[in-house]
Amino acid sequence: MGSPEGELSILVVDDSEISTLNKDYLNRSGPTNVISFPMKEGDFLDINPQLLGDVVISIETAGREALQSGINTEERFAQLLIHGILHLFGFDHEKSEQDARKMEKKSNELLRLIESS
């Protein structure tokens, strides 16, 4: 994805913690599965060009979603991690249907790479 030296942090939290972050930073109520905090935009762009940002995943929500989808939690976690990383690279499924399809295509491509290794 063009950032071989890129750094990111991954934070695994419970629903309570992600609910707080969701409210504080996105003004949305309740838990969500993943939130990304990109560092390649805004005021902090030049601090460390290698720093991509943070990905926060609720393991509780991931577990529920895995159960609902008939997959294991590790698979769902990988899906959410990829989703969060794509947001760090500027992908955004909420802008338009076309952007959502582009993000889903890239996500599936990366999941296939992980599964084949």
MOPAC internal coordinates of N, CA, C and O (Angstrom, degrees):
PM7 1SCF
backbone

  N    0.0000 0     0.00 0     0.00 0    0    0    0
  C    1.4444 1     0.00 0     0.00 0    1    0    0
  C    1.5252 1   111.01 1     0.00 0    2    1    0
  O    1.2310 1   121.58 1  -165.00 1    3    2    1
  N    1.3226 1   114.58 1    15.00 1    3    2    1
  C    1.4492 1   117.94 1   172.95 1    5    3    2
  C    1.5101 1   115.55 1    82.79 1    6    5    3
  O    1.2310 1   119.84 1  -159.32 1    7    6    5
  N    1.3191 1   117.91 1    20.68 1    7    6    5
  C    1.4572 1   119.97 1  -179.45 1    9    7    6
  C    1.5365 1   110.13 1  -145.54 1   10    9    7
  O    1.2310 1   120.53 1  -117.70 1   11   10    9
  N    1.3446 1   116.60 1    62.30 1   11   10    9
  C    1.4684 1   119.16 1  -174.99 1   13   11   10
  C    1.5282 1   114.73 1   -63.51 1   14   13   11
  O    1.2310 1   119.94 1   156.85 1   15   14   13
  N    1.3104 1   117.72 1   -23.15 1   15   14   13
  C    1.4555 1   121.72 1   179.35 1   17   15   14
  C    1.5255 1   111.98 1  -101.25 1   18   17   15
  O    1.2310 1   120.65 1  -172.11 1   19   18   17
  N    1.3223 1   116.36 1     7.89 1   19   18   17
  C    1.4624 1   120.95 1  -176.57 1   21   19   18
  C    1.5159 1   112.58 1   -66.38 1   22   21   19
  O    1.2310 1   121.30 1   -32.41 1   23   22   21
  N    1.3088 1   115.11 1   147.59 1   23   22   21
  C    1.4687 1   122.73 1   177.65 1   25   23   22
  C    1.5175 1   109.28 1  -119.14 1   26   25   23
  O    1.2310 1   121.52 1   -33.56 1   27   26   25
  N    1.3226 1   114.69 1   146.44 1   27   26   25
  C    1.4505 1   120.09 1   172.45 1   29   27   26
  C    1.5103 1   108.29 1  -147.76 1   30   29   27
  O    1.2310 1   121.29 1   -21.96 1   31   30   29
  N    1.3081 1   115.13 1   158.04 1   31   30   29
  C    1.4617 1   118.75 1   174.41 1   33   31   30
  C    1.5154 1   107.88 1  -112.46 1   34   33   31
  O    1.2310 1   121.64 1   -32.93 1   35   34   33
  N    1.3206 1   114.47 1   147.07 1   35   34   33
  C    1.4555 1   122.08 1   179.28 1   37   35   34
  C    1.5215 1   107.22 1  -120.97 1   38   37   35
  O    1.2310 1   120.92 1   -54.59 1   39   38   37
  N    1.3045 1   115.84 1   125.41 1   39   38   37
  C    1.4534 1   121.41 1   179.18 1   41   39   38
  C    1.5238 1   107.84 1  -118.90 1   42   41   39
  O    1.2310 1   120.59 1   -55.76 1   43   42   41
  N    1.3186 1   116.48 1   124.24 1   43   42   41
  C    1.4640 1   121.96 1   178.35 1   45   43   42
  C    1.5249 1   106.88 1  -105.68 1   46   45   43
  O    1.2310 1   121.33 1   -57.85 1   47   46   45
  N    1.3413 1   115.06 1   122.15 1   47   46   45
  C    1.4587 1   120.57 1  -173.88 1   49   47   46
  C    1.5333 1   110.12 1  -130.72 1   50   49   47
  O    1.2310 1   121.28 1    -2.96 1   51   50   49
  N    1.3284 1   115.16 1   177.04 1   51   50   49
  C    1.4606 1   120.38 1   174.72 1   53   51   50
  C    1.5301 1   109.13 1   -96.14 1   54   53   51
  O    1.2310 1   120.50 1    -2.93 1   55   54   53
  N    1.3307 1   116.64 1   177.07 1   55   54   53
  C    1.4649 1   121.03 1  -177.84 1   57   55   54
  C    1.5228 1   112.77 1   -61.99 1   58   57   55
  O    1.2310 1   120.34 1   144.59 1   59   58   57
  N    1.3116 1   116.96 1   -35.41 1   59   58   57
  C    1.4551 1   120.43 1  -179.74 1   61   59   58
  C    1.5267 1   111.01 1   -62.47 1   62   61   59
  O    1.2310 1   120.51 1   133.74 1   63   62   61
  N    1.3145 1   116.64 1   -46.26 1   63   62   61
  C    1.4683 1   121.13 1  -178.78 1   65   63   62
  C    1.5245 1   111.53 1   -66.77 1   66   65   63
  O    1.2310 1   120.16 1   136.09 1   67   66   65
  N    1.3354 1   117.29 1   -43.91 1   67   66   65
  C    1.4662 1   118.47 1  -178.69 1   69   67   66
  C    1.5271 1   111.00 1   -70.20 1   70   69   67
  O    1.2310 1   120.26 1   151.13 1   71   70   69
  N    1.3331 1   117.12 1   -28.87 1   71   70   69
  C    1.4699 1   120.43 1   175.32 1   73   71   70
  C    1.5262 1   110.32 1   -62.72 1   74   73   71
  O    1.2310 1   120.80 1   138.31 1   75   74   73
  N    1.3255 1   116.08 1   -41.69 1   75   74   73
  C    1.4666 1   120.81 1   178.42 1   77   75   74
  C    1.5274 1   110.59 1   -63.56 1   78   77   75
  O    1.2310 1   120.26 1   133.77 1   79   78   77
  N    1.3281 1   117.10 1   -46.23 1   79   78   77
  C    1.4623 1   120.67 1   178.62 1   81   79   78
  C    1.5247 1   111.09 1   -63.89 1   82   81   79
  O    1.2310 1   120.61 1   139.43 1   83   82   81
  N    1.3204 1   116.43 1   -40.57 1   83   82   81
  C    1.4617 1   122.15 1   179.84 1   85   83   82
  C    1.5325 1   110.37 1   -60.28 1   86   85   83
  O    1.2310 1   120.68 1   137.36 1   87   86   85
  N    1.3179 1   116.31 1   -42.64 1   87   86   85
  C    1.4678 1   121.20 1   179.51 1   89   87   86
  C    1.5312 1   111.21 1   -71.15 1   90   89   87
  O    1.2310 1   120.79 1   132.40 1   91   90   89
  N    1.3312 1   116.10 1   -47.60 1   91   90   89
  C    1.4654 1   121.08 1  -175.36 1   93   91   90
  C    1.5273 1   113.30 1   -66.09 1   94   93   91
  O    1.2310 1   120.05 1   140.43 1   95   94   93
  N    1.3376 1   117.51 1   -39.57 1   95   94   93
  C    1.4557 1   120.33 1  -172.67 1   97   95   94
  C    1.5239 1   114.75 1  -104.60 1   98   97   95
  O    1.2310 1   120.04 1   153.29 1   99   98   97
  N    1.3329 1   117.53 1   -26.71 1   99   98   97
  C    1.4635 1   119.96 1  -177.71 1  101   99   98
  C    1.5246 1   113.10 1  -116.84 1  102  101   99
  O    1.2310 1   120.98 1   176.72 1  103  102  101
  N    1.3351 1   115.73 1    -3.28 1  103  102  101
  C    1.4614 1   121.93 1  -179.13 1  105  103  102
  C    1.5331 1   111.88 1    56.03 1  106  105  103
  O    1.2310 1   121.28 1  -140.79 1  107  106  105
  N    1.3351 1   115.15 1    39.21 1  107  106  105
  C    1.4576 1   121.98 1   178.38 1  109  107  106
  C    1.5252 1   108.75 1  -119.86 1  110  109  107
  O    1.2310 1   120.76 1   -36.69 1  111  110  109
  N    1.3069 1   116.15 1   143.31 1  111  110  109
  C    1.4673 1   120.45 1  -177.49 1  113  111  110
  C    1.5201 1   111.67 1   -90.72 1  114  113  111
  O    1.2310 1   121.38 1   -33.98 1  115  114  113
  N    1.3123 1   114.96 1   146.02 1  115  114  113
  C    1.4564 1   122.36 1   172.79 1  117  115  114
  C    1.5113 1   113.70 1    85.30 1  118  117  115
  O    1.2310 1   121.59 1    -4.62 1  119  118  117
  N    1.3257 1   114.56 1   175.38 1  119  118  117
  C    1.4631 1   119.39 1  -178.81 1  121  119  118
  C    1.5267 1   111.48 1   -75.76 1  122  121  119
  O    1.2310 1   121.04 1   -24.61 1  123  122  121
  N    1.2995 1   115.61 1   155.39 1  123  122  121
  C    1.4552 1   123.47 1   172.07 1  125  123  122
  C    1.5158 1   106.83 1  -133.83 1  126  125  123
  O    1.2310 1   119.96 1    -7.22 1  127  126  125
  N    1.3073 1   117.68 1   172.78 1  127  126  125
  C    1.4618 1   119.04 1  -176.15 1  129  127  126
  C    1.5263 1   113.13 1   -84.72 1  130  129  127
  O    1.2310 1   120.00 1   140.08 1  131  130  129
  N    1.3406 1   117.61 1   -39.92 1  131  130  129
  C    1.4650 1   120.46 1  -177.64 1  133  131  130
  C    1.5239 1   109.85 1  -149.29 1  134  133  131
  O    1.2310 1   121.14 1   -37.02 1  135  134  133
  N    1.3186 1   115.42 1   142.98 1  135  134  133
  C    1.4631 1   122.61 1   173.43 1  137  135  134
  C    1.5306 1   106.95 1  -132.20 1  138  137  135
  O    1.2310 1   121.05 1   -43.86 1  139  138  137
  N    1.3248 1   115.60 1   136.14 1  139  138  137
  C    1.4666 1   120.96 1   177.66 1  141  139  138
  C    1.5253 1   109.78 1  -114.48 1  142  141  139
  O    1.2310 1   121.71 1   -36.89 1  143  142  141
  N    1.3143 1   114.33 1   143.11 1  143  142  141
  C    1.4569 1   121.49 1   177.36 1  145  143  142
  C    1.5328 1   107.80 1  -123.46 1  146  145  143
  O    1.2310 1   120.54 1   -89.40 1  147  146  145
  N    1.3376 1   116.58 1    90.60 1  147  146  145
  C    1.4650 1   119.73 1  -177.42 1  149  147  146
  C    1.5244 1   112.44 1   -70.57 1  150  149  147
  O    1.2310 1   121.29 1   -37.44 1  151  150  149
  N    1.3240 1   115.15 1   142.56 1  151  150  149
  C    1.4674 1   121.20 1   177.22 1  153  151  150
  C    1.5276 1   111.20 1  -107.52 1  154  153  151
  O    1.2310 1   119.80 1  -175.98 1  155  154  153
  N    1.3202 1   118.00 1     4.02 1  155  154  153
  C    1.4607 1   121.32 1  -179.63 1  157  155  154
  C    1.5230 1   111.49 1   -95.24 1  158  157  155
  O    1.2310 1   120.89 1  -159.26 1  159  158  157
  N    1.3108 1   115.91 1    20.74 1  159  158  157
  C    1.4648 1   120.66 1   178.07 1  161  159  158
  C    1.5132 1   108.76 1  -148.13 1  162  161  159
  O    1.2310 1   120.63 1   -15.78 1  163  162  161
  N    1.2996 1   116.41 1   164.22 1  163  162  161
  C    1.4557 1   120.90 1   175.64 1  165  163  162
  C    1.5203 1   113.82 1    76.86 1  166  165  163
  O    1.2310 1   121.63 1    22.45 1  167  166  165
  N    1.3234 1   114.49 1  -157.55 1  167  166  165
  C    1.4640 1   122.44 1  -173.58 1  169  167  166
  C    1.5248 1   114.55 1   -65.66 1  170  169  167
  O    1.2310 1   120.01 1   158.06 1  171  170  169
  N    1.3256 1   117.59 1   -21.94 1  171  170  169
  C    1.4641 1   120.52 1  -171.40 1  173  171  170
  C    1.5229 1   113.20 1  -102.58 1  174  173  171
  O    1.2310 1   120.29 1  -168.46 1  175  174  173
  N    1.2968 1   117.05 1    11.54 1  175  174  173
  C    1.4571 1   122.73 1  -175.61 1  177  175  174
  C    1.5263 1   113.88 1   -53.55 1  178  177  175
  O    1.2310 1   120.10 1   138.92 1  179  178  177
  N    1.3172 1   117.41 1   -41.08 1  179  178  177
  C    1.4580 1   120.84 1  -173.12 1  181  179  178
  C    1.5241 1   114.94 1   -94.15 1  182  181  179
  O    1.2310 1   119.34 1   179.00 1  183  182  181
  N    1.3027 1   118.86 1    -1.00 1  183  182  181
  C    1.4661 1   120.94 1  -177.61 1  185  183  182
  C    1.5240 1   110.76 1   -61.63 1  186  185  183
  O    1.2310 1   120.30 1   127.76 1  187  186  185
  N    1.3058 1   117.04 1   -52.24 1  187  186  185
  C    1.4569 1   122.36 1   179.09 1  189  187  186
  C    1.5221 1   107.40 1  -148.04 1  190  189  187
  O    1.2310 1   119.98 1   -78.87 1  191  190  189
  N    1.3316 1   117.64 1   101.13 1  191  190  189
  C    1.4635 1   120.58 1  -175.69 1  193  191  190
  C    1.5329 1   114.13 1   -59.33 1  194  193  191
  O    1.2310 1   120.05 1   159.33 1  195  194  193
  N    1.3273 1   117.51 1   -20.67 1  195  194  193
  C    1.4716 1   120.76 1  -179.77 1  197  195  194
  C    1.5336 1   112.24 1   -83.44 1  198  197  195
  O    1.2310 1   120.43 1   164.16 1  199  198  197
  N    1.3163 1   116.79 1   -15.84 1  199  198  197
  C    1.4550 1   120.97 1  -175.91 1  201  199  198
  C    1.5278 1   109.94 1   -81.24 1  202  201  199
  O    1.2310 1   120.81 1   -66.63 1  203  202  201
  N    1.3300 1   116.06 1   113.37 1  203  202  201
  C    1.4664 1   121.72 1  -178.83 1  205  203  202
  C    1.5178 1   111.68 1   -79.42 1  206  205  203
  O    1.2310 1   120.46 1   139.20 1  207  206  205
  N    1.3340 1   116.72 1   -40.80 1  207  206  205
  C    1.4576 1   120.65 1  -179.77 1  209  207  206
  C    1.5173 1   111.84 1   141.23 1  210  209  207
  O    1.2310 1   121.37 1    21.58 1  211  210  209
  N    1.3238 1   114.98 1  -158.42 1  211  210  209
  C    1.4637 1   122.06 1  -175.69 1  213  211  210
  C    1.5240 1   110.05 1  -121.13 1  214  213  211
  O    1.2310 1   121.26 1   -36.83 1  215  214  213
  N    1.3224 1   115.20 1   143.17 1  215  214  213
  C    1.4610 1   121.83 1   172.91 1  217  215  214
  C    1.5241 1   106.65 1  -121.88 1  218  217  215
  O    1.2310 1   120.79 1   -55.94 1  219  218  217
  N    1.3278 1   116.10 1   124.06 1  219  218  217
  C    1.4609 1   122.45 1  -179.88 1  221  219  218
  C    1.5239 1   107.58 1  -113.31 1  222  221  219
  O    1.2310 1   120.64 1   -53.52 1  223  222  221
  N    1.3322 1   116.38 1   126.48 1  223  222  221
  C    1.4671 1   121.89 1  -178.21 1  225  223  222
  C    1.5212 1   109.70 1  -123.60 1  226  225  223
  O    1.2310 1   120.82 1   -48.15 1  227  226  225
  N    1.3267 1   116.05 1   131.85 1  227  226  225
  C    1.4692 1   120.36 1   172.80 1  229  227  226
  C    1.5252 1   108.59 1   -85.17 1  230  229  227
  O    1.2310 1   120.57 1   -65.60 1  231  230  229
  N    1.3051 1   116.52 1   114.40 1  231  230  229
  C    1.4572 1   121.02 1  -179.60 1  233  231  230
  C    1.5342 1   110.74 1   -69.29 1  234  233  231
  O    1.2310 1   120.52 1   151.20 1  235  234  233
  N    1.3290 1   116.62 1   -28.80 1  235  234  233
  C    1.4691 1   119.66 1   177.54 1  237  235  234
  C    1.5245 1   110.80 1   -67.51 1  238  237  235
  O    1.2310 1   120.47 1   132.66 1  239  238  237
  N    1.3191 1   116.71 1   -47.34 1  239  238  237
  C    1.4601 1   120.39 1   178.72 1  241  239  238
  C    1.5240 1   110.05 1   -65.64 1  242  241  239
  O    1.2310 1   120.29 1   138.63 1  243  242  241
  N    1.3163 1   117.04 1   -41.37 1  243  242  241
  C    1.4687 1   120.55 1   177.88 1  245  243  242
  C    1.5318 1   110.66 1   -58.68 1  246  245  243
  O    1.2310 1   120.46 1   138.22 1  247  246  245
  N    1.3186 1   116.73 1   -41.78 1  247  246  245
  C    1.4675 1   120.52 1   178.90 1  249  247  246
  C    1.5185 1   112.34 1   -63.57 1  250  249  247
  O    1.2310 1   120.53 1   136.30 1  251  250  249
  N    1.3192 1   116.60 1   -43.70 1  251  250  249
  C    1.4759 1   120.40 1   177.85 1  253  251  250
  C    1.5213 1   111.31 1   -63.38 1  254  253  251
  O    1.2310 1   120.96 1   135.40 1  255  254  253
  N    1.3230 1   115.77 1   -44.60 1  255  254  253
  C    1.4680 1   119.51 1  -179.50 1  257  255  254
  C    1.5266 1   111.26 1   -65.83 1  258  257  255
  O    1.2310 1   120.29 1   143.68 1  259  258  257
  N    1.3121 1   117.05 1   -36.32 1  259  258  257
  C    1.4680 1   120.32 1   177.44 1  261  259  258
  C    1.5274 1   109.94 1   -62.69 1  262  261  259
  O    1.2310 1   120.86 1   133.25 1  263  262  261
  N    1.3057 1   115.96 1   -46.75 1  263  262  261
  C    1.4636 1   120.58 1   179.42 1  265  263  262
  C    1.5278 1   111.01 1   -59.33 1  266  265  263
  O    1.2310 1   120.47 1   135.87 1  267  266  265
  N    1.3173 1   116.71 1   -44.13 1  267  266  265
  C    1.4673 1   121.82 1   179.17 1  269  267  266
  C    1.5272 1   112.07 1   -64.48 1  270  269  267
  O    1.2310 1   120.39 1   148.89 1  271  270  269
  N    1.3287 1   116.86 1   -31.11 1  271  270  269
  C    1.4627 1   121.50 1  -177.57 1  273  271  270
  C    1.5149 1   113.59 1   -92.37 1  274  273  271
  O    1.2310 1   120.39 1   173.23 1  275  274  273
  N    1.3288 1   116.86 1    -6.77 1  275  274  273
  C    1.4617 1   120.44 1  -179.36 1  277  275  274
  C    1.5170 1   114.08 1    73.98 1  278  277  275
  O    1.2310 1   120.80 1  -152.06 1  279  278  277
  N    1.3322 1   116.08 1    27.94 1  279  278  277
  C    1.4635 1   120.80 1   176.29 1  281  279  278
  C    1.5208 1   108.02 1  -122.44 1  282  281  279
  O    1.2310 1   120.53 1    -8.79 1  283  282  281
  N    1.3308 1   116.59 1   171.21 1  283  282  281
  C    1.4633 1   117.93 1   178.72 1  285  283  282
  C    1.5299 1   110.26 1   -87.09 1  286  285  283
  O    1.2310 1   121.38 1   -15.88 1  287  286  285
  N    1.3042 1   114.97 1   164.12 1  287  286  285
  C    1.4632 1   120.94 1  -175.93 1  289  287  286
  C    1.5267 1   111.46 1   -61.89 1  290  289  287
  O    1.2310 1   119.91 1   144.75 1  291  290  289
  N    1.3216 1   117.78 1   -35.25 1  291  290  289
  C    1.4604 1   120.47 1   179.69 1  293  291  290
  C    1.5275 1   111.03 1   -62.65 1  294  293  291
  O    1.2310 1   120.38 1   139.26 1  295  294  293
  N    1.3316 1   116.88 1   -40.74 1  295  294  293
  C    1.4665 1   120.13 1   177.91 1  297  295  294
  C    1.5282 1   110.69 1   -63.70 1  298  297  295
  O    1.2310 1   120.87 1   134.93 1  299  298  297
  N    1.3260 1   115.94 1   -45.07 1  299  298  297
  C    1.4645 1   119.51 1  -179.76 1  301  299  298
  C    1.5235 1   110.49 1   -64.79 1  302  301  299
  O    1.2310 1   120.48 1   140.93 1  303  302  301
  N    1.3289 1   116.69 1   -39.07 1  303  302  301
  C    1.4559 1   121.12 1   177.75 1  305  303  302
  C    1.5294 1   110.05 1   -59.40 1  306  305  303
  O    1.2310 1   120.37 1   135.24 1  307  306  305
  N    1.3369 1   116.90 1   -44.76 1  307  306  305
  C    1.4727 1   120.88 1   179.16 1  309  307  306
  C    1.5224 1   110.70 1   -61.47 1  310  309  307
  O    1.2310 1   120.29 1   138.06 1  311  310  309
  N    1.3342 1   117.05 1   -41.94 1  311  310  309
  C    1.4595 1   120.76 1   177.77 1  313  311  310
  C    1.5278 1   110.97 1   -60.40 1  314  313  311
  O    1.2310 1   120.90 1   134.84 1  315  314  313
  N    1.3217 1   115.87 1   -45.16 1  315  314  313
  C    1.4665 1   120.21 1  -178.63 1  317  315  314
  C    1.5239 1   111.81 1   -68.69 1  318  317  315
  O    1.2310 1   120.50 1   142.86 1  319  318  317
  N    1.3149 1   116.65 1   -37.14 1  319  318  317
  C    1.4619 1   120.16 1   178.32 1  321  319  318
  C    1.5269 1   110.33 1   -63.58 1  322  321  319
  O    1.2310 1   120.33 1   134.41 1  323  322  321
  N    1.3099 1   116.98 1   -45.59 1  323  322  321
  C    1.4655 1   120.50 1   177.04 1  325  323  322
  C    1.5216 1   110.30 1   -61.34 1  326  325  323
  O    1.2310 1   120.53 1   135.53 1  327  326  325
  N    1.3142 1   116.59 1   -44.47 1  327  326  325
  C    1.4567 1   121.26 1   178.72 1  329  327  326
  C    1.5348 1   110.38 1   -57.08 1  330  329  327
  O    1.2310 1   120.95 1   132.65 1  331  330  329
  N    1.3189 1   115.80 1   -47.35 1  331  330  329
  C    1.4537 1   120.37 1   179.61 1  333  331  330
  C    1.5144 1   112.86 1   -63.78 1  334  333  331
  O    1.2310 1   120.29 1   139.06 1  335  334  333
  N    1.3175 1   117.04 1   -40.94 1  335  334  333
  C    1.4679 1   120.89 1   179.06 1  337  335  334
  C    1.5261 1   110.57 1   -65.55 1  338  337  335
  O    1.2310 1   120.45 1   140.19 1  339  338  337
  N    1.3208 1   116.74 1   -39.81 1  339  338  337
  C    1.4619 1   119.08 1   177.48 1  341  339  338
  C    1.5250 1   111.22 1   -60.38 1  342  341  339
  O    1.2310 1   120.43 1   142.48 1  343  342  341
  N    1.3247 1   116.78 1   -37.52 1  343  342  341
  C    1.4680 1   119.25 1   175.12 1  345  343  342
  C    1.5341 1   110.85 1   -61.58 1  346  345  343
  O    1.2310 1   120.06 1   143.02 1  347  346  345
  N    1.3290 1   117.48 1   -36.98 1  347  346  345
  C    1.4640 1   120.47 1   178.41 1  349  347  346
  C    1.5243 1   111.50 1   -63.05 1  350  349  347
  O    1.2310 1   120.66 1   152.95 1  351  350  349
  N    1.3423 1   116.34 1   -27.05 1  351  350  349
  C    1.4571 1   121.32 1   179.29 1  353  351  350
  C    1.5282 1   112.54 1   -92.99 1  354  353  351
  O    1.2310 1   120.72 1  -170.75 1  355  354  353
  N    1.3193 1   116.23 1     9.25 1  355  354  353
  C    1.4565 1   119.65 1   173.87 1  357  355  354
  C    1.5151 1   116.07 1    96.86 1  358  357  355
  O    1.2310 1   119.67 1   179.21 1  359  358  357
  N    1.3293 1   118.23 1    -0.79 1  359  358  357
  C    1.4573 1   120.17 1   175.60 1  361  359  358
  C    1.5291 1   108.70 1   -69.41 1  362  361  359
  O    1.2310 1   120.63 1   -38.08 1  363  362  361
  N    1.3226 1   116.40 1   141.92 1  363  362  361
  C    1.4643 1   119.92 1  -179.22 1  365  363  362
  C    1.5234 1   109.96 1  -149.12 1  366  365  363
  O    1.2310 1   120.71 1   -70.33 1  367  366  365
  N    1.3080 1   116.25 1   109.67 1  367  366  365
  C    1.4633 1   122.66 1  -177.68 1  369  367  366
  C    1.5224 1   112.45 1   -78.24 1  370  369  367
  O    1.2310 1   119.76 1   171.39 1  371  370  369
  N    1.3233 1   118.06 1    -8.61 1  371  370  369
  C    1.4573 1   120.70 1  -176.52 1  373  371  370
  C    1.5314 1   113.03 1   -92.87 1  374  373  371
  O    1.2310 1   119.70 1   169.13 1  375  374  373
  N    1.3218 1   118.18 1   -10.87 1  375  374  373
  C    1.4663 1   121.30 1  -178.03 1  377  375  374
  C    1.5254 1   111.94 1   -73.11 1  378  377  375
  O    1.2310 1   120.95 1   131.83 1  379  378  377
  N    1.3324 1   115.79 1   -48.17 1  379  378  377
  C    1.4636 1   119.69 1  -176.92 1  381  379  378
  C    1.5271 1   109.27 1  -158.54 1  382  381  379
  O    1.2310 1   121.44 1   -14.86 1  383  382  381
  N    1.3120 1   114.84 1   165.14 1  383  382  381
  C    1.4673 1   120.44 1   176.78 1  385  383  382
  C    1.5297 1   110.56 1   -63.57 1  386  385  383
  O    1.2310 1   120.70 1   142.20 1  387  386  385
  N    1.3209 1   116.27 1   -37.80 1  387  386  385
  C    1.4605 1   120.88 1   178.62 1  389  387  386
  C    1.5334 1   110.63 1   -63.73 1  390  389  387
  O    1.2310 1   120.28 1   136.30 1  391  390  389
  N    1.3259 1   117.07 1   -43.70 1  391  390  389
  C    1.4684 1   120.92 1   177.45 1  393  391  390
  C    1.5257 1   110.88 1   -64.12 1  394  393  391
  O    1.2310 1   120.44 1   142.25 1  395  394  393
  N    1.3212 1   116.76 1   -37.75 1  395  394  393
  C    1.4698 1   121.05 1   178.40 1  397  395  394
  C    1.5223 1   110.30 1   -63.33 1  398  397  395
  O    1.2310 1   120.15 1   136.76 1  399  398  397
  N    1.3261 1   117.31 1   -43.24 1  399  398  397
  C    1.4738 1   120.74 1   178.78 1  401  399  398
  C    1.5278 1   110.82 1   -64.98 1  402  401  399
  O    1.2310 1   120.62 1   139.13 1  403  402  401
  N    1.3196 1   116.42 1   -40.87 1  403  402  401
  C    1.4644 1   121.32 1   178.59 1  405  403  402
  C    1.5357 1   110.30 1   -61.51 1  406  405  403
  O    1.2310 1   120.74 1   136.59 1  407  406  405
  N    1.3226 1   116.19 1   -43.41 1  407  406  405
  C    1.4625 1   120.59 1  -179.86 1  409  407  406
  C    1.5205 1   110.79 1   -67.21 1  410  409  407
  O    1.2310 1   119.94 1   138.15 1  411  410  409
  N    1.3190 1   117.72 1   -41.85 1  411  410  409
  C    1.4648 1   121.10 1   179.35 1  413  411  410
  C    1.5254 1   111.22 1   -64.49 1  414  413  411
  O    1.2310 1   120.49 1   139.87 1  415  414  413
  N    1.3204 1   116.66 1   -40.13 1  415  414  413
  C    1.4649 1   120.70 1   178.21 1  417  415  414
  C    1.5286 1   110.65 1   -61.37 1  418  417  415
  O    1.2310 1   120.66 1   133.42 1  419  418  417
  N    1.3322 1   116.34 1   -46.58 1  419  418  417
  C    1.4679 1   120.42 1  -179.78 1  421  419  418
  C    1.5242 1   110.47 1   -65.67 1  422  421  419
  O    1.2310 1   120.38 1   140.77 1  423  422  421
  N    1.3147 1   116.88 1   -39.23 1  423  422  421
  C    1.4617 1   121.27 1   178.43 1  425  423  422
  C    1.5248 1   110.68 1   -61.04 1  426  425  423
  O    1.2310 1   120.46 1   133.10 1  427  426  425
  N    1.3193 1   116.73 1   -46.90 1  427  426  425
  C    1.4693 1   120.81 1   179.41 1  429  427  426
  C    1.5200 1   111.74 1   -63.41 1  430  429  427
  O    1.2310 1   120.70 1   141.03 1  431  430  429
  N    1.3272 1   116.27 1   -38.97 1  431  430  429
  C    1.4613 1   121.23 1   177.54 1  433  431  430
  C    1.5351 1   110.49 1   -60.78 1  434  433  431
  O    1.2310 1   120.21 1   134.65 1  435  434  433
  N    1.3201 1   117.20 1   -45.35 1  435  434  433
  C    1.4652 1   121.04 1  -179.47 1  437  435  434
  C    1.5229 1   111.44 1   -69.12 1  438  437  435
  O    1.2310 1   120.11 1   141.72 1  439  438  437
  N    1.3254 1   117.40 1   -38.28 1  439  438  437
  C    1.4702 1   120.18 1   177.03 1  441  439  438
  C    1.5211 1   111.04 1   -61.79 1  442  441  439
  O    1.2310 1   120.30 1   139.04 1  443  442  441
  N    1.3360 1   117.04 1   -40.96 1  443  442  441
  C    1.4727 1   120.25 1   177.73 1  445  443  442
  C    1.5233 1   110.54 1   -62.64 1  446  445  443
  O    1.2310 1   119.91 1   141.05 1  447  446  445
  N    1.3281 1   117.78 1   -38.95 1  447  446  445
  C    1.4714 1   120.79 1   178.22 1  449  447  446
  C    1.5309 1   110.82 1   -62.40 1  450  449  447
  O    1.2310 1   120.62 1   138.17 1  451  450  449
  N    1.3218 1   116.42 1   -41.83 1  451  450  449
  C    1.4645 1   120.50 1   179.24 1  453  451  450
  C    1.5194 1   110.76 1   -65.74 1  454  453  451
  O    1.2310 1   120.55 1   134.30 1  455  454  453
  N    1.3190 1   116.56 1   -45.70 1  455  454  453
  C    1.4631 1   121.28 1  -177.80 1  457  455  454
  C    1.5284 1   112.29 1   -64.96 1  458  457  455
  O    1.2310 1   120.04 1   149.25 1  459  458  457
  N    1.3271 1   117.53 1   -30.75 1  459  458  457
  C    1.4688 1   120.10 1  -177.71 1  461  459  458
  C    1.5255 1   112.73 1   -84.42 1  462  461  459
  O    1.2310 1   120.26 1   170.96 1  463  462  461
  N    1.3206 1   117.10 1    -9.04 1  463  462  461
  C    1.4795 1   118.29 1  -178.66 1  465  463  462
  C    1.5024 1   112.21 1   -95.68 1  466  465  463
  O    1.2310 1   120.10 1   180.00 1  467  466  465

